[in-house]
Amino acid sequence: MTAPPVEWWECYVQVPIQASDRVSAFLHDLGSTAVILHEPAILSPHQEPCVTPLPSGEPQAVLQGAFAADTELSPRLTRLQVYLREQVAEFASAPWHLYCRPLRDYAYLTQWRDFFQPIDIENRLRVRPPWDTEPVPNAMACLTLEPGMAFGTGTHPTTRLALTLLARYVPPTPRGRLLDVGCGSGILSLGALLLGMPSAFGVDIEAEAVTVARQNAELNGLQHRAEFQQGSWEMADGVYTVIAANIYLGPLVNMMHALRQRLYPHGVMILSGIMTFQETALRTALDTAYLTVVEQLVEDNWAALAVKHQSALSGSSL
């Protein structure tokens, strides 16, 4: 196979199996291509292949990802190291290892396509890749998504849960606009537009994510209703009837009061990217911001919440 023009590095992370979901999500958010889970397994850096399978029941797993060897490679690996050190403190009894090297098998870069299958959300929205040509029911909107080499496709529980809540809380004829914090591929913004939202504004700290989101907007003919910019919530102005944030607990808690100020009095906030054991911390932050959970969904130890102003629970819909 001919190598792509951009060089790539592959990263292997040995983790306790119970931490594999959160580390996998972090690798995705860093901009990794398909994250492959080897379980149970351990890293063997001086062997080839460098992943050694273990007998069933062993508590170790290895996550495999890849990053473009561009100017962002070093900052991404630094963020990964910092994140792993934080995780080690929580799982101190289990060994963690990180191993990176130039990518040897370029076929890996497109293997994620095998895992990207069409998904239906609440019988209102179908998310599918460009190569899927099956007929879509007339009652359903269809979002065609080309995630590029990274970012969300709807296959991860955090994205599916957020889309499900959007389908439940965005009525067919809503008013106002949506703010999408950590937009990734633009899947939540674009899905909300197809569900009826008039306009969407998405932000992401990763420049590549913004590029992919803009491409997906054009692919679906939504470029005139969707705007994507590199940055965070500070770029948002005014108020929004719907705010979606599929990000990690720490940043989410830190921006909670700011997001509350940008939420329309009778609006709804969709929060995802949270593991179930982190829910107590998130609910505490919500209480201090005078926000209340109106619905919670859980899948594979991931949680998503629909949240409203405490003062608006008896108010009108969007």
Secondary structure as GFF3:
##gff-version 3
##sequence-region A 1 318
A	DSSP	beta_strand	8	16	.	.	.	ID=ss1
A	DSSP	three_ten_helix	17	19	.	.	.	ID=ss2
A	DSSP	alpha_helix	20	30	.	.	.	ID=ss3
A	DSSP	beta_strand	36	38	.	.	.	ID=ss4
A	DSSP	beta_strand	41	43	.	.	.	ID=ss5
A	DSSP	beta_strand	51	53	.	.	.	ID=ss6
A	DSSP	beta_strand	60	68	.	.	.	ID=ss7
A	DSSP	alpha_helix	73	90	.	.	.	ID=ss8
A	DSSP	beta_strand	97	102	.	.	.	ID=ss9
A	DSSP	three_ten_helix	106	115	.	.	.	ID=ss10
A	DSSP	beta_strand	119	121	.	.	.	ID=ss11
A	DSSP	beta_strand	125	128	.	.	.	ID=ss12
A	DSSP	beta_strand	141	144	.	.	.	ID=ss13
A	DSSP	alpha_helix	157	169	.	.	.	ID=ss14
A	DSSP	beta_strand	177	181	.	.	.	ID=ss15
A	DSSP	alpha_helix	187	195	.	.	.	ID=ss16
A	DSSP	beta_strand	199	204	.	.	.	ID=ss17
A	DSSP	alpha_helix	207	219	.	.	.	ID=ss18
A	DSSP	beta_strand	226	230	.	.	.	ID=ss19
A	DSSP	three_ten_helix	233	235	.	.	.	ID=ss20
A	DSSP	beta_strand	240	246	.	.	.	ID=ss21
A	DSSP	alpha_helix	249	254	.	.	.	ID=ss22
A	DSSP	alpha_helix	256	261	.	.	.	ID=ss23
A	DSSP	beta_strand	263	275	.	.	.	ID=ss24
A	DSSP	three_ten_helix	276	278	.	.	.	ID=ss25
A	DSSP	alpha_helix	279	288	.	.	.	ID=ss26
A	DSSP	beta_strand	291	299	.	.	.	ID=ss27
A	DSSP	beta_strand	302	309	.	.	.	ID=ss28
A	DSSP	three_ten_helix	310	312	.	.	.	ID=ss29
###
